[in-house]
Amino acid sequence: MDMKVKAEQYRSYLTDDVIPFWLKYGIDNEQSGFLTCVDRDGSLFSEDKSVWFQGRGTWVFSKMYNCIEKKQEYLQAAKSGYDFLKKCYDTDGRMFFTVTRDGKPIQKRRYYFSETFAAIACAEYYAASGDDEALELSRTTFDLIEKLYRKPELSPPKYNTDNLRIKALSIPMILLSTTQVLRTHDKERADFYNGFITEMLDEILKSGFYNTEKKALFEFISPNDEPLKGPKSRLVNPGHSLEAAWFISIEALRLNDDELMNKALNIIDWSLETGWDNEYGGVYSFVDIEGKPAEQLEWDMKLWWPHTEALYATALAWKITNKTKYSEWFEKINEYSFTKFSDKEHGEWYGYLHRDGTVSNSLKGNIFKGPFHLPRALILLNDLLECNDIKGYFPL
């Protein structure tokens, strides 16, 4: 396969299909920000706004401006998201999870993912606009995130800690990626971010999530090496594992660390071996590593975002190693994804498929799906496949 041709195809799909869909249907020209609850044809089915996507969308359009083309349309969309994002902070500095169309709070959750997406949004928007206020907001938001990470007692626990103590992979995984983005754009604090990144890598790879015996990157573990029992002790989220693997891979490239790279490649191998549906194709949403029933009723559904992560993870592994197995995985995932998820009539991707690949829900966006995973993958794939020297490659 000609990588340059493939890069051009991804760029074309990004700029002629995916981004136009969100520019047409996702920009709120009345209140600013992004509307993501849209059906396959772009028609709005809810005005509630996901705070995740005020941050994620702002990052995407800022990244489009910074890395794809300096179009004012992209910068204006990023500014719209950034302006609305500032409305989504509570008086305690935390952020909401959902708000009304004009920014009034609906729901606030215990975890700080809204904050992580806001931090990367502000950093990327600063790089696009030169707005110093955005950089300062990125810093203060991250400082709050670090405080919450260091002092988990400040957030109400999801489970009764007298009876269940648990750590989730999603926390160090998202903090690793968040810090990588901030380090790129906030040079003054690079040393601080490097130290935090090292800590997150250790948390993912040395605390129990990474299990060579079971050949899995687990979704949950107990703190302090305490045993975890039941379905949570056996759970793998292939999408999360593949996403974490490419975060680790690009850090291994930056550090020229072969041991770290081998661990990232192991995670990719394990995730595809256990997460790929050999009967119908596609990546499972959840897997019980011992083949027992998973708690999640949607375990066998095929969701859009694990496939975007699988695409980029395998392309990156292929570029790094030049091994045929990764090119074959990449081609297989690419074929499945663009055949099953892509909407040839209205553009963009469906988000949710049944196990057999038929469409489960016609929506193109909701509180959890919007302009992020797919455009991010296409931006990064275009950059990766055009890259001549992988040793100098750092996309975040």
Secondary structure, DSSP 8 states (H G I E B T S, - for coil): --HHHHHHHHHHHIIIIIHHHHHHHTB-TTTSSB---B-TTS-BS---EEHHHHHHHHHHHHHIIIII---HHHHHHHHHHHHHHGGGB-TTS-B-SEE-TTS-EEE--SS-HHHHHHHHHHHHHHHHH--HHHHHHHHHHHHHHHHHHH-GGGS--SS-TTT---EETHHHHHHHHHHHHHHHH-GGGHHHHHHHHHHHHHHHHHSSSEETTTTEE-SEE-GGG----SGGGGEE-HHHHHHHHHHHHHHHHHHT-HHHHHHHHHHHHHHHHHHB-TTT-SB-S-EETTS---S-TTTT-EEHHHHHHHHHHHHHHHHHH--HHHHHHHHHHHHHHHHHTB-TTT-SB-SEE-TTS-EEE--S--SS-SSSHHHHHHHHHHHHHH-S-GGG----
